[in-house]
Amino acid sequence: MTELEKKQANCPFCHYDGSRMDNESLWGGKLIQGIDDFDAMAINLSKCQLVSTNALHAFSVKNCPMCGRKLGEDE
């Protein structure tokens, strides 16, 4: 396994451990801080979106902005 594959397999931003059964479990495990004008963003795995924490903004993404893994693959 390459370093990139290890990074993508263990990325806390686009994987979750399934231990939580609420809406937060659909999002990446960590908030992404300091993106442009937003205090924090998270990855909505079910919709492949980058979403502001106040849920007022959502942007479609194909890849995790933190590790580059293509979303929708082996969540």
VOZA-582447 format. One line per field, with one value per atom (N, C-alpha, C): residue in one letter; atom name; x, y, z. Coordinates in nm, 2 decimals. Each point is the difference from the previous one (the first is absolute). Example, Ala and Ser with C-alpha at 12.3 -4.5 7.8 and 13.67 -1.06 7.14 Angstrom:
<atoms>
resn = [a;a;a;s;s;s];
name = [N;CA;C;N;CA;C];
east = [1.32;-0.09;0.09;-0.04;0.09;-0.08];
north = [-0.57;0.12;0.12;0.11;0.11;0.11];
up = [0.78;0.00;0.00;-0.07;0.00;0.08];
</atoms>
This chain:
<atoms>
resn = [m;m;m;t;t;t;e;e;e;l;l;l;e;e;e;k;k;k;k;k;k;q;q;q;a;a;a;n;n;n;c;c;c;p;p;p;f;f;f;c;c;c;h;h;h;y;y;y;d;d;d;g;g;g;s;s;s;r;r;r;m;m;m;d;d;d;n;n;n;e;e;e;s;s;s;l;l;l;w;w;w;g;g;g;g;g;g;k;k;k;l;l;l;i;i;i;q;q;q;g;g;g;i;i;i;d;d;d;d;d;d;f;f;f;d;d;d;a;a;a;m;m;m;a;a;a;i;i;i;n;n;n;l;l;l;s;s;s;k;k;k;c;c;c;q;q;q;l;l;l;v;v;v;s;s;s;t;t;t;n;n;n;a;a;a;l;l;l;h;h;h;a;a;a;f;f;f;s;s;s;v;v;v;k;k;k;n;n;n;c;c;c;p;p;p;m;m;m;c;c;c;g;g;g;r;r;r;k;k;k;l;l;l;g;g;g;e;e;e;d;d;d;e;e;e];
name = [N;CA;C;N;CA;C;N;CA;C;N;CA;C;N;CA;C;N;CA;C;N;CA;C;N;CA;C;N;CA;C;N;CA;C;N;CA;C;N;CA;C;N;CA;C;N;CA;C;N;CA;C;N;CA;C;N;CA;C;N;CA;C;N;CA;C;N;CA;C;N;CA;C;N;CA;C;N;CA;C;N;CA;C;N;CA;C;N;CA;C;N;CA;C;N;CA;C;N;CA;C;N;CA;C;N;CA;C;N;CA;C;N;CA;C;N;CA;C;N;CA;C;N;CA;C;N;CA;C;N;CA;C;N;CA;C;N;CA;C;N;CA;C;N;CA;C;N;CA;C;N;CA;C;N;CA;C;N;CA;C;N;CA;C;N;CA;C;N;CA;C;N;CA;C;N;CA;C;N;CA;C;N;CA;C;N;CA;C;N;CA;C;N;CA;C;N;CA;C;N;CA;C;N;CA;C;N;CA;C;N;CA;C;N;CA;C;N;CA;C;N;CA;C;N;CA;C;N;CA;C;N;CA;C;N;CA;C;N;CA;C;N;CA;C;N;CA;C;N;CA;C;N;CA;C;N;CA;C;N;CA;C];
east = [0.09;-0.09;0.09;-0.03;0.08;-0.03;0.08;-0.03;-0.13;-0.03;-0.12;-0.12;0.01;-0.11;-0.02;0.11;-0.02;-0.07;0.05;-0.06;-0.15;-0.04;-0.14;-0.08;0.06;-0.07;-0.03;0.08;-0.01;-0.04;-0.05;-0.04;-0.12;0.02;-0.11;-0.10;0.03;-0.10;-0.10;0.03;-0.10;-0.03;0.03;-0.04;-0.06;-0.09;-0.05;-0.01;0.00;0.02;-0.14;-0.11;-0.13;-0.05;0.07;-0.04;-0.11;-0.03;-0.11;-0.11;-0.12;-0.12;-0.08;0.06;-0.08;0.05;-0.05;0.04;0.15;0.06;0.15;0.07;-0.05;0.07;0.00;-0.08;0.01;0.11;0.06;0.10;0.14;0.10;0.14;0.02;0.09;0.02;0.05;0.06;0.05;-0.05;-0.01;-0.03;0.12;-0.01;0.11;0.00;0.10;0.00;0.06;-0.04;0.06;-0.01;-0.11;-0.02;-0.07;0.07;-0.05;-0.07;-0.13;-0.07;-0.08;0.02;-0.08;0.08;-0.07;0.07;0.05;-0.09;0.03;-0.09;0.05;-0.07;0.01;-0.09;0.01;-0.04;0.04;-0.03;-0.12;-0.11;-0.12;0.02;0.03;0.04;-0.12;-0.12;-0.12;-0.03;0.04;-0.03;0.12;0.12;0.12;0.01;-0.02;0.00;0.09;0.05;0.07;-0.11;-0.03;-0.11;0.05;-0.05;0.03;-0.07;0.06;-0.06;-0.13;-0.03;-0.14;-0.10;0.05;-0.08;-0.06;0.05;-0.05;0.07;0.12;0.07;0.04;-0.01;0.04;0.06;0.11;0.07;0.03;-0.03;0.02;0.15;0.05;0.14;0.01;0.10;0.02;0.11;0.09;0.11;0.01;0.05;0.02;0.10;-0.03;0.09;0.13;0.00;0.11;0.10;-0.05;0.09;-0.01;-0.10;-0.01;-0.08;-0.04;-0.07;-0.13;-0.03;-0.13;-0.11;-0.10;-0.11;-0.10;-0.06;-0.09;0.06;0.14;0.07;0.03;-0.05;0.04;-0.01;-0.12;-0.02;0.01];
north = [-0.12;0.12;0.12;0.10;0.12;0.09;0.11;0.10;0.07;0.03;0.06;-0.09;-0.12;-0.10;-0.01;0.00;0.00;0.12;0.12;0.12;0.00;-0.04;0.00;-0.10;-0.12;-0.10;0.04;0.09;0.04;0.15;0.06;0.14;0.02;0.08;0.02;0.10;0.06;0.10;-0.06;-0.11;-0.06;-0.15;-0.04;-0.13;0.02;-0.09;0.00;-0.14;-0.02;-0.13;-0.07;0.07;-0.07;-0.01;0.06;-0.02;0.09;0.11;0.09;-0.02;0.00;-0.03;0.13;0.11;0.13;0.06;0.12;0.06;0.02;0.03;0.02;-0.12;-0.12;-0.11;-0.01;0.08;0.01;0.09;0.08;0.09;-0.05;0.05;-0.04;0.02;-0.07;0.00;0.13;0.09;0.12;0.12;0.12;0.12;0.05;0.06;0.06;0.15;0.05;0.13;0.10;0.12;0.11;0.00;-0.05;0.01;0.13;0.08;0.13;0.08;0.03;0.08;-0.08;-0.13;-0.08;-0.04;-0.01;-0.04;-0.14;-0.09;-0.14;-0.07;-0.10;-0.07;-0.15;-0.08;-0.15;-0.06;-0.13;-0.07;-0.08;0.02;-0.09;-0.11;-0.12;-0.12;-0.05;0.02;-0.06;0.08;0.13;0.08;0.05;-0.04;0.04;0.15;0.07;0.14;0.05;0.12;0.08;0.09;-0.01;0.07;0.09;0.13;0.08;-0.05;0.03;-0.06;0.06;0.12;0.05;-0.05;-0.09;-0.06;0.10;0.12;0.10;-0.01;-0.06;-0.01;-0.15;-0.04;-0.14;0.00;-0.06;-0.01;-0.14;-0.04;-0.14;-0.02;-0.11;-0.03;-0.15;-0.03;-0.13;-0.07;0.08;-0.06;0.07;-0.07;0.06;0.11;0.12;0.11;-0.01;-0.10;-0.01;-0.11;-0.11;-0.11;-0.04;0.05;-0.02;-0.13;-0.07;-0.13;0.03;-0.08;0.02;-0.04;0.09;-0.03;-0.10;-0.07;-0.11;-0.13;-0.01;-0.12;-0.05;-0.12;-0.07;0.09;0.06;0.08;-0.09];
up = [0.00;0.00;0.00;-0.09;-0.01;0.12;0.02;0.10;-0.03;-0.12;-0.04;0.03;-0.03;0.03;0.15;0.08;0.15;0.05;-0.06;0.05;-0.04;-0.11;-0.04;0.08;0.03;0.07;0.15;0.05;0.14;0.02;-0.11;0.01;0.09;0.11;0.09;-0.05;-0.11;-0.06;-0.09;-0.06;-0.10;0.04;0.12;0.05;0.13;0.04;0.14;0.05;0.13;0.06;0.02;-0.03;0.01;0.14;0.10;0.14;0.04;-0.08;0.03;-0.10;0.05;-0.09;-0.02;0.01;-0.03;-0.13;-0.04;-0.12;-0.01;0.11;0.00;-0.06;0.01;-0.04;-0.16;-0.06;-0.15;-0.04;0.09;-0.04;0.04;-0.06;0.04;0.15;0.05;0.15;0.05;-0.08;0.06;-0.09;0.07;-0.08;-0.06;-0.12;-0.07;0.03;0.07;0.05;-0.10;0.00;-0.08;-0.15;-0.05;-0.15;-0.04;-0.07;-0.04;0.11;-0.03;0.10;0.10;0.00;0.09;0.12;0.12;0.12;-0.01;-0.05;-0.02;-0.10;-0.06;-0.10;0.04;-0.06;0.02;-0.13;-0.01;-0.13;0.03;-0.08;0.01;-0.09;0.06;-0.08;-0.08;0.05;-0.07;-0.13;0.00;-0.12;-0.08;0.05;-0.06;-0.01;0.12;0.00;0.11;-0.02;0.11;0.05;0.13;0.06;0.12;0.00;0.11;0.13;0.11;0.13;0.03;-0.06;0.02;-0.10;-0.09;-0.11;-0.10;0.00;-0.10;-0.13;-0.01;-0.12;-0.02;-0.13;-0.03;-0.14;-0.02;-0.13;-0.03;-0.12;-0.05;-0.02;0.05;-0.01;-0.05;-0.08;-0.05;0.08;0.06;0.08;0.13;0.10;0.13;-0.01;0.05;-0.02;0.09;0.09;0.09;-0.04;-0.06;-0.04;-0.15;-0.07;-0.14;-0.04;0.10;-0.03;-0.07;-0.11;-0.07;0.10;0.02;0.09;-0.07;0.09;-0.05;-0.02;0.03;-0.01;0.14;0.03;0.13;0.12;0.02;0.12;0.12];
</atoms>
